[in-house]
Structures are given as C-alpha cells and as structure tokens.
Amino acid sequence: MTPLEAEIRATIATKGPMSVAEYMELCLTHPEHGYYMTRDPFGARGDFVTAPEVSQMFGELIGLWAAAVWQLMPPRDAINLVELGPGRGTLMADMLRAASVVPGFHAAIRVHLVETSPILRQHQEQVLSGCGVPVHWHDDVMDLPWAPLIIIANEFFDAVPVHQAVKVAGGWHQRRVALDGDHLVFALHPELMWRLDEALPPGMRAAPIGAVFEWRRDWLMRYVGRLAAWHGTALAIDYGHVESGIGDTLQAVSRHGFADPLEAPGEADLTAHVDFQALREAAAGEGARVYGPLTQGEFLHRLGIEERARKLKAGAATKQAEEIDAALARLTAAGPTGMGELFKVMAFAHPRLATLPGFEAEAMQWAG
Ligand code: SAH
C-alpha cells in the first residue's frame, strides 16, 4: 500500500467517501506524497513523454509564435511570458532560444512559471539558469501579475482535477471514491444530483444508463481567460474533445502504460481529457476572443514544422535525420501513435488584438 493510499483510506474511514476530484487532487499534488511532488515523471525512463520532450521543434515554433504575438500587442517596455505547468522547463528553454532571433524580444520579456512541484522547479532552474532573462516562480495562477502577458499551457489543464457523475435509472449521481473492505472502489453518492439533466448541454440529456459526465471547477479556466481578455493572450494545448460529451476519460499512466486509477495512488499520473467546449465557454464568458480549437497537427503545420524539420535535417547524420522524421510524425500524425489529432490547440486573446498567428484561416471564415 502506498503511503498516500493509507492516508486516503483513513480520511474515507472518518469523513466518508471523497469526490473523484478530491481524490485526483490528492494523487497529483498532496504536499508529501503527490505524484508531481515526489518525482520527475518525464522522458524515456519516466512515465510519459510530452510534445516538448519529443522534439525541440515544438518549443521553437511556439517561441516564434509568442514573439509574433508580442509584435501584435501595443508597444511596451515589458511583457510577461507565462508558462503554466512547465514540467522540465524544456518548452520554455526551446521557446527562448528560438525567439532570441526576434529583435527586442529578449530585452522585453520577464518569464513567469506557475509550478507546484519542488522537484520540477529545480529542473526548471537548472535548464533556464543561463537563459539571459529574469525568471520568477509562482505556486498559483492567482499570483501572476495583472499586466501584459502571453500565457502558454501545454498539458496543464488535463491535470486539473475532474468531477464525475454517473447516470442510473433515476438520474445522475456524483461518483466518489469509497472503501470496500480492503479496496478503494468507485461508488455513487446516495443522493440524486436532481436536475443535472436540465443543466447539461442538450445533446447529453438523453444519455444512456451508465453514462459518465465529467466537469472541472471552472474558476481556473475563467481566471486564465480573464487574464488573456484583459492583458494579452493565452495558448492552451492539450488532449481532449472539441464538444462536451459523455465518457469516462479519467486515466492513470505509469511507465508508459495505462494503470488502474485506484491502484497505487500517488505513484501514477492521473489525467482526464480537456473539454474544449467548457474551456471556450469559460474564457468567452470573461470577454476573451477565442481561437480554435485546431488539431495540434494542423497548428504545427501552419507554423511551418515541415520546413523546420527540413532545416534541422540538412547537415544532420542519417540516424539523426531519421529521428527528426520520427519526431515530426509523432507530433503531427493522426491515429493512435501520433499526437497530431488527439491534441488540440485553443487560444484566447484581448478582443481588439489582431488575429493571432496560425488562426488566420478561421478569422477569414468569421469575416466572410
Ligand atoms: N508542460 C510540460 C509538463 C506537463 S505535466 C510539458 O509539456 O512537458 C503537468 C505540469 O503541471 C507539471 O509541471 C506539474 O508539476 C504541473 N502542475 C500540475 N498541477 C499543477 C497545479 N495545480 N499548479 C501548478 N502546476 C501544476
């Protein structure tokens, strides 16, 4: 039994079953035993690989995108470049290196990293130590400055805890984590979530028995939306669905394979698909102009990833060139082996900011 499981069992024994969101939050960010607090989960020997860890091309293109957005914003002395959940710091390092070719950008930026994990902060400090721009760390998005900013969030929202409800014959019940003898099990709250049916998007009201509906606390999405709407831009990249829908997407990943979310709490990464409709509505509700979502493959294509791959391959040895091609396919391909279709890209911006790079085709459609 993991130390966190012992603690969760004791809590359930005294206070009763807990919501899936509370369970997920403990598993990821419990101060002592949370998954992100105790380890570096990335890389070939870790539990999973994210886009910036697949290839430098990802961060480089996002860095040039951020510099292009900066050029659209009113001229100012300083701009805050923010990353939510920066992992190993790879994305920010690649962004800064690539964007250093844009005159004045480095001199203007202050980097702000929102990171809960002390171990990953150490990594970020090392990776960014020689980057030549000031870097500040924050525990929480609420500590970010209310000032001009460009926010980047790659695989951040999927780690925000989700609630779940299950439909049974009489209606919807909240799903909870309970104790059955020696095991943690999913159970239903005895009380009906009466009238949830009417509150759901219309397409979901006729959901069949057994259907699972997921939702996140929306204050974080709204907060990020408001920062963007008032002060600049936010770019969210994550895996998820374009429209709100039915489905249990809570998943545990450990050593590059799927695991049971209730087994070994604190030892596996827990995530759930991002509901881009909920994200869009939260940000739009705060006054942001919303762009996308586009698939990651399409977004990277529009930013010129094939051209970047060609440049990197020129002069590279055969083996390296093969690795670049493999990384390009991993980042952009559809289907189960690629991240190109499952991952989506959505941006929010101040409503009077000119059309963001990469989203011009959509803006033309609106105008037409
Ligand atoms: N963006 C990185 C890492 C994604 S993993 C990449 O693409 O490689 C999720 C990241 O979010 C980790 O850095 C994790 O420590 C951080 N994180 C998770 N929950 C958080 C929270 N509530 N507040 C701040 N950071 C959080």
Boltz pocket constraint, residues with backbone or C-beta under 6 A from the ligand:
constraints:
  - pocket:
      binder: B
      contacts: [[A, 28], [A, 29], [A, 36], [A, 50], [A, 51], [A, 52], [A, 53], [A, 84], [A, 85], [A, 86], [A, 87], [A, 88], [A, 91], [A, 114], [A, 115], [A, 116], [A, 117], [A, 120], [A, 138], [A, 139], [A, 140], [A, 153], [A, 154], [A, 155], [A, 156], [A, 159], [A, 160]]
      max_distance: 6.0
